[in-house]
Amino acid sequence: MKSVTLVLEDGTLFHGKSFGYEQPVAGEVVFNTAMMGYPESLTDPSYAGQLMTLTYPLVGNYGVPPFTIRANGLPAYMESDRIYASAIIVSDYSEQYSHWNASESLSSWLKREKVPGITGIDTRQLTKVLREHGVMMGKILFDDMPDMIPEAYYEGVNFVDKVSCKEIIKYNEGAGPKVILVDCGVKANIIRELIQRDVEVIRVPWNYDYTSMDFDGLFLANGPGDPDMCQEAVDVIRKQMNSSRKPICGICMGNQLLAKAGGATIYKLKYGHRSHNQPVRLVGTEQCFITSQNHGYAVDASTLDKDWEELFVNMNDGSNEGIRHKTNPWFSSQFHPEASSGPVDTEFMFDKFVSALHL
């Protein structure tokens, strides 16, 4: 293993070893506290442009499942067509793996997809630095390549445009109600959840004007980066809301875009929510759900228009976790009800949306 150094923008250094692709890389350094699910997280397009730190120390012990595409056109075990995270940072990479469904090691997968991975990092200290300072840019440098200094930017980059599909894709054609899915970087399990409920999914690019198409409901997907870079999508959502009461549901980035279309503003969280154990409360009740999350921005609920209200709030920091319209069937969650990976306590969000399609 080659020696590497993680250099944070504040000058903090962490030394480790490479177990992935041997190429310097730069990106926004974030941390995820989940104990498992690295194949799903790495292939989540919402991690585009980021160096993903896993706080759980042992990573790689169950290998990587095969990359297979099912008859419905979706990957069987991954969340997209490839790894989208710029790199993975762990404390203790396990070279030996064992799992009934593993086809290769995490190391070989990273090398094949040309994604760096570093181990031997004190991820507990790194997380403390990020938690106190906030997420920041960082670089993974190879000690034997001193002249190769990568550059990258996160603020001001439209990552949604980079990861969204470029043409319309249909799933489960002819099955039932038609749902337009706005692809901001959609995870495959969102589409799986929809087609399992017998709807036809029409996946369109993030800035596509679908308002004249024939459909029964609108679904706004997750995606990476700053929602303020996606004004074109917001304009189309607002156009749809001004012309129809058709059901709308959003997840993660979809929650933020729906809120922006409803007049609210967005702000960046200090270090984001990336884990499997985020508690959220259904507003107006004492019901609390444990949720899977991956976002760095949040809706400022105080800026919502009078026709909108909060649907869920985060029990850790009080930030918004979902909104709903007071009279129309428009609602969203900041967390991921489709999980993959993580708890599935809130899958009922898909049931609620599909039920609204039949009203």
WONORVEN-V166964 format. One record per residue. N is the residue number from 0. PSI is psi in whole degrees, 0 to 359 (none if undefined). D_FIRST is the distance of its C-alpha to the first C-alpha in Angstrom with 2 decimals. Layout:
n:N psi:PSI d_first:D_FIRST
n:N psi:PSI d_first:D_FIRST
This chain:
n:0 psi:133 d_first:0.00
n:1 psi:149 d_first:3.80
n:2 psi:137 d_first:6.58
n:3 psi:161 d_first:9.16
n:4 psi:129 d_first:12.76
n:5 psi:118 d_first:15.17
n:6 psi:116 d_first:18.58
n:7 psi:159 d_first:21.66
n:8 psi:342 d_first:24.92
n:9 psi:5 d_first:26.56
n:10 psi:354 d_first:24.13
n:11 psi:137 d_first:22.26
n:12 psi:141 d_first:18.65
n:13 psi:132 d_first:15.83
n:14 psi:138 d_first:12.52
n:15 psi:198 d_first:9.35
n:16 psi:150 d_first:5.70
n:17 psi:134 d_first:5.42
n:18 psi:5 d_first:6.26
n:19 psi:213 d_first:9.15
n:20 psi:137 d_first:10.72
n:21 psi:82 d_first:9.53
n:22 psi:128 d_first:12.83
n:23 psi:149 d_first:14.34
n:24 psi:154 d_first:16.80
n:25 psi:154 d_first:19.73
n:26 psi:182 d_first:21.98
n:27 psi:126 d_first:23.94
n:28 psi:121 d_first:22.00
n:29 psi:167 d_first:23.66
n:30 psi:147 d_first:23.30
n:31 psi:128 d_first:24.33
n:32 psi:8 d_first:25.52
n:33 psi:150 d_first:25.84
n:34 psi:348 d_first:24.68
n:35 psi:179 d_first:23.95
n:36 psi:20 d_first:24.30
n:37 psi:329 d_first:20.97
n:38 psi:321 d_first:21.94
n:39 psi:317 d_first:25.22
n:40 psi:316 d_first:23.98
n:41 psi:327 d_first:21.39
n:42 psi:7 d_first:24.25
n:43 psi:116 d_first:26.83
n:44 psi:342 d_first:27.98
n:45 psi:346 d_first:28.89
n:46 psi:7 d_first:25.27
n:47 psi:133 d_first:25.46
n:48 psi:6 d_first:24.35
n:49 psi:148 d_first:22.60
n:50 psi:110 d_first:19.22
n:51 psi:115 d_first:19.69
n:52 psi:128 d_first:18.91
n:53 psi:123 d_first:19.54
n:54 psi:333 d_first:21.26
n:55 psi:127 d_first:21.27
n:56 psi:319 d_first:18.44
n:57 psi:117 d_first:17.45
n:58 psi:138 d_first:16.34
n:59 psi:356 d_first:15.71
n:60 psi:343 d_first:17.86
n:61 psi:15 d_first:20.45
n:62 psi:207 d_first:18.49
n:63 psi:134 d_first:20.11
n:64 psi:164 d_first:23.73
n:65 psi:147 d_first:24.92
n:66 psi:98 d_first:25.89
n:67 psi:146 d_first:29.60
n:68 psi:128 d_first:32.59
n:69 psi:172 d_first:35.76
n:70 psi:335 d_first:39.31
n:71 psi:1 d_first:39.81
n:72 psi:3 d_first:37.19
n:73 psi:150 d_first:34.68
n:74 psi:145 d_first:31.20
n:75 psi:321 d_first:31.53
n:76 psi:344 d_first:28.62
n:77 psi:174 d_first:27.06
n:78 psi:359 d_first:28.82
n:79 psi:195 d_first:28.76
n:80 psi:351 d_first:27.80
n:81 psi:179 d_first:24.16
n:82 psi:131 d_first:21.55
n:83 psi:335 d_first:23.21
n:84 psi:144 d_first:21.02
n:85 psi:334 d_first:19.16
n:86 psi:165 d_first:15.99
n:87 psi:138 d_first:15.26
n:88 psi:122 d_first:14.40
n:89 psi:166 d_first:14.21
n:90 psi:313 d_first:14.41
n:91 psi:99 d_first:13.16
n:92 psi:129 d_first:11.54
n:93 psi:113 d_first:13.14
n:94 psi:332 d_first:11.54
n:95 psi:135 d_first:15.15
n:96 psi:155 d_first:17.83
n:97 psi:120 d_first:21.58
n:98 psi:142 d_first:24.26
n:99 psi:333 d_first:27.33
n:100 psi:8 d_first:26.56
n:101 psi:137 d_first:22.81
n:102 psi:344 d_first:22.11
n:103 psi:171 d_first:18.33
n:104 psi:160 d_first:15.22
n:105 psi:321 d_first:14.47
n:106 psi:312 d_first:11.08
n:107 psi:326 d_first:13.17
n:108 psi:314 d_first:15.85
n:109 psi:317 d_first:13.97
n:110 psi:321 d_first:12.74
n:111 psi:325 d_first:16.34
n:112 psi:6 d_first:17.89
n:113 psi:47 d_first:15.74
n:114 psi:124 d_first:14.97
n:115 psi:149 d_first:12.02
n:116 psi:135 d_first:10.77
n:117 psi:144 d_first:9.41
n:118 psi:169 d_first:9.56
n:119 psi:9 d_first:10.82
n:120 psi:141 d_first:13.56
n:121 psi:84 d_first:17.12
n:122 psi:336 d_first:18.53
n:123 psi:314 d_first:21.91
n:124 psi:319 d_first:22.30
n:125 psi:317 d_first:21.08
n:126 psi:321 d_first:23.68
n:127 psi:320 d_first:26.31
n:128 psi:314 d_first:25.80
n:129 psi:324 d_first:26.20
n:130 psi:322 d_first:29.11
n:131 psi:319 d_first:30.94
n:132 psi:328 d_first:30.29
n:133 psi:162 d_first:30.04
n:134 psi:147 d_first:27.42
n:135 psi:167 d_first:26.31
n:136 psi:152 d_first:24.35
n:137 psi:166 d_first:20.80
n:138 psi:137 d_first:18.10
n:139 psi:114 d_first:14.33
n:140 psi:141 d_first:13.61
n:141 psi:129 d_first:10.77
n:142 psi:334 d_first:11.45
n:143 psi:9 d_first:11.71
n:144 psi:60 d_first:14.04
n:145 psi:338 d_first:16.66
n:146 psi:355 d_first:19.44
n:147 psi:94 d_first:18.11
n:148 psi:105 d_first:19.68
n:149 psi:154 d_first:20.35
n:150 psi:144 d_first:23.64
n:151 psi:156 d_first:24.81
n:152 psi:145 d_first:27.93
n:153 psi:312 d_first:28.87
n:154 psi:136 d_first:32.44
n:155 psi:5 d_first:34.97
n:156 psi:133 d_first:32.91
n:157 psi:86 d_first:34.48
n:158 psi:333 d_first:31.52
n:159 psi:317 d_first:34.11
n:160 psi:331 d_first:35.29
n:161 psi:328 d_first:31.79
n:162 psi:345 d_first:31.27
n:163 psi:153 d_first:34.89
n:164 psi:159 d_first:36.34
n:165 psi:351 d_first:38.43
n:166 psi:167 d_first:41.25
n:167 psi:134 d_first:43.11
n:168 psi:133 d_first:41.66
n:169 psi:142 d_first:43.88
n:170 psi:143 d_first:43.10
n:171 psi:42 d_first:45.65
n:172 psi:135 d_first:48.43
n:173 psi:8 d_first:51.92
n:174 psi:316 d_first:50.88
n:175 psi:219 d_first:52.65
n:176 psi:144 d_first:52.64
n:177 psi:129 d_first:50.73
n:178 psi:125 d_first:48.03
n:179 psi:123 d_first:46.63
n:180 psi:115 d_first:42.97
n:181 psi:113 d_first:41.84
n:182 psi:99 d_first:38.20
n:183 psi:1 d_first:36.42
n:184 psi:43 d_first:33.09
n:185 psi:139 d_first:34.43
n:186 psi:144 d_first:32.46
n:187 psi:329 d_first:33.45
n:188 psi:339 d_first:34.77
n:189 psi:316 d_first:37.43
n:190 psi:319 d_first:38.78
n:191 psi:314 d_first:38.54
n:192 psi:322 d_first:40.56
n:193 psi:313 d_first:43.18
n:194 psi:336 d_first:43.70
n:195 psi:339 d_first:43.89
n:196 psi:21 d_first:46.90
n:197 psi:46 d_first:48.58
n:198 psi:154 d_first:48.34
n:199 psi:128 d_first:47.67
n:200 psi:126 d_first:44.81
n:201 psi:103 d_first:45.10
n:202 psi:123 d_first:41.86
n:203 psi:155 d_first:42.54
n:204 psi:156 d_first:40.59
n:205 psi:328 d_first:40.37
n:206 psi:19 d_first:43.24
n:207 psi:139 d_first:45.45
n:208 psi:101 d_first:49.13
n:209 psi:3 d_first:49.90
n:210 psi:336 d_first:53.13
n:211 psi:1 d_first:55.42
n:212 psi:162 d_first:53.60
n:213 psi:111 d_first:54.99
n:214 psi:166 d_first:53.00
n:215 psi:339 d_first:53.68
n:216 psi:162 d_first:50.91
n:217 psi:131 d_first:48.07
n:218 psi:126 d_first:44.53
n:219 psi:117 d_first:42.24
n:220 psi:172 d_first:38.53
n:221 psi:172 d_first:35.50
n:222 psi:168 d_first:33.38
n:223 psi:161 d_first:31.07
n:224 psi:199 d_first:32.06
n:225 psi:119 d_first:35.40
n:226 psi:339 d_first:38.49
n:227 psi:348 d_first:40.59
n:228 psi:357 d_first:39.02
n:229 psi:42 d_first:40.68
n:230 psi:328 d_first:44.35
n:231 psi:318 d_first:45.24
n:232 psi:319 d_first:44.31
n:233 psi:318 d_first:46.30
n:234 psi:320 d_first:49.31
n:235 psi:319 d_first:49.36
n:236 psi:316 d_first:49.05
n:237 psi:322 d_first:51.93
n:238 psi:318 d_first:53.94
n:239 psi:317 d_first:53.48
n:240 psi:330 d_first:54.53
n:241 psi:344 d_first:57.60
n:242 psi:350 d_first:58.75
n:243 psi:154 d_first:58.00
n:244 psi:14 d_first:57.54
n:245 psi:145 d_first:55.16
n:246 psi:142 d_first:52.51
n:247 psi:133 d_first:49.28
n:248 psi:142 d_first:46.14
n:249 psi:152 d_first:42.94
n:250 psi:130 d_first:39.50
n:251 psi:252 d_first:37.19
n:252 psi:324 d_first:37.52
n:253 psi:324 d_first:40.70
n:254 psi:318 d_first:42.10
n:255 psi:320 d_first:41.60
n:256 psi:321 d_first:43.14
n:257 psi:319 d_first:46.06
n:258 psi:319 d_first:46.61
n:259 psi:320 d_first:46.61
n:260 psi:334 d_first:49.11
n:261 psi:8 d_first:51.14
n:262 psi:359 d_first:51.24
n:263 psi:167 d_first:48.52
n:264 psi:162 d_first:45.87
n:265 psi:148 d_first:42.12
n:266 psi:159 d_first:40.05
n:267 psi:131 d_first:36.36
n:268 psi:155 d_first:35.23
n:269 psi:312 d_first:33.49
n:270 psi:10 d_first:30.30
n:271 psi:177 d_first:31.43
n:272 psi:112 d_first:31.64
n:273 psi:97 d_first:28.62
n:274 psi:181 d_first:28.97
n:275 psi:3 d_first:30.86
n:276 psi:37 d_first:33.39
n:277 psi:120 d_first:35.38
n:278 psi:130 d_first:39.09
n:279 psi:146 d_first:41.65
n:280 psi:136 d_first:45.43
n:281 psi:118 d_first:47.93
n:282 psi:136 d_first:50.32
n:283 psi:359 d_first:53.79
n:284 psi:176 d_first:52.64
n:285 psi:13 d_first:50.84
n:286 psi:128 d_first:48.52
n:287 psi:138 d_first:44.84
n:288 psi:145 d_first:41.98
n:289 psi:126 d_first:38.28
n:290 psi:158 d_first:36.38
n:291 psi:134 d_first:33.08
n:292 psi:154 d_first:32.48
n:293 psi:86 d_first:30.34
n:294 psi:152 d_first:32.15
n:295 psi:357 d_first:32.16
n:296 psi:159 d_first:35.86
n:297 psi:159 d_first:39.08
n:298 psi:134 d_first:42.77
n:299 psi:98 d_first:45.20
n:300 psi:335 d_first:47.73
n:301 psi:347 d_first:50.44
n:302 psi:4 d_first:50.63
n:303 psi:144 d_first:51.37
n:304 psi:158 d_first:54.68
n:305 psi:340 d_first:57.57
n:306 psi:359 d_first:57.28
n:307 psi:157 d_first:53.77
n:308 psi:162 d_first:52.51
n:309 psi:143 d_first:49.36
n:310 psi:319 d_first:48.50
n:311 psi:151 d_first:45.58
n:312 psi:150 d_first:44.28
n:313 psi:129 d_first:41.09
n:314 psi:350 d_first:41.99
n:315 psi:310 d_first:39.25
n:316 psi:2 d_first:40.10
n:317 psi:5 d_first:43.18
n:318 psi:161 d_first:41.66
n:319 psi:139 d_first:43.02
n:320 psi:13 d_first:41.70
n:321 psi:154 d_first:44.26
n:322 psi:164 d_first:47.62
n:323 psi:152 d_first:50.71
n:324 psi:144 d_first:53.86
n:325 psi:335 d_first:57.02
n:326 psi:332 d_first:59.03
n:327 psi:157 d_first:56.90
n:328 psi:60 d_first:54.26
n:329 psi:120 d_first:51.34
n:330 psi:164 d_first:48.57
n:331 psi:166 d_first:44.82
n:332 psi:143 d_first:41.98
n:333 psi:331 d_first:39.11
n:334 psi:177 d_first:37.14
n:335 psi:97 d_first:35.97
n:336 psi:337 d_first:38.56
n:337 psi:348 d_first:36.70
n:338 psi:244 d_first:33.70
n:339 psi:67 d_first:31.05
n:340 psi:172 d_first:29.41
n:341 psi:185 d_first:31.49
n:342 psi:148 d_first:35.14
n:343 psi:29 d_first:37.90
n:344 psi:334 d_first:40.75
n:345 psi:24 d_first:41.81
n:346 psi:342 d_first:41.97
n:347 psi:343 d_first:45.68
n:348 psi:323 d_first:45.10
n:349 psi:321 d_first:44.92
n:350 psi:318 d_first:48.07
n:351 psi:318 d_first:49.84
n:352 psi:312 d_first:49.00
n:353 psi:324 d_first:50.05
n:354 psi:322 d_first:53.23
n:355 psi:332 d_first:54.10
n:356 psi:334 d_first:53.92
n:357 psi:356 d_first:56.79
n:358 psi:none d_first:59.08
